[in-house]
Amino acid sequence: MKALKYFLLAVASLTIASCMGNSGEKNSIASTDGSGNPVTVYYFHGEHRCPTCIAIENETKATFEINLKKEAEEGKVELQVINADEGRNKQICEKYGVYGSSLLLVKGDKVINLTNMAFGTARRNPDKFREELSNEVKKLING
């Protein structure tokens, strides 16, 4: 019975680790680069996803529909959902150093990693997730 508990704990730990991808969070928010480029919100995910990974994608899309609709319509922000396990996405995954579920904001050479925030709030507090994501996007837009 103890062996089964340890086995299940190991499987759960590996599942969570594989979902997290590169979660080295970079919290520095810098002003926009003046290029006029939109903020790109990248949600990278793997082929096999846990409920939290699915919630991150769903809540990111909801943020665009609820909190960032105007900015998206004006071309100031865009969303790209990328399967990190597909070979055609290898180059962009390498560029940003991701290999699993990751949520990044990119404007020019500025990259903000919101993966830890996303994993901590998307399922348990989706309102907070949408608020934090939209606030960070708006900071980049407004510089």
C-alpha angles and dihedrals in degrees: 000000000000090000090055091051092051091046092052091047090052092048091049092049092050092048092052092045092051091050094050096062112174104353099167095138120218108195100176110120113201131185119267118276095240092240095119089236116145122247108259118210108204120196109189119191139170129238093259113051134187122220090264092054090052091047091053091056093044094047092045089055090046089052089056092049096044111024106020104034095115094046091049092049089050091052094245095121135024136185126224120185110197130188102221091199095063113097093223089065096052095104096053091044090053091046091059097031096240129143104166140009110347135154115210135174114207130187115166106308094343115105123183117189112210096170096115092048090048095051091046098050115018096087103024100040112013093168090059090046092054092045095049094044094048092045092052092047092049091050089056093045094050096038 
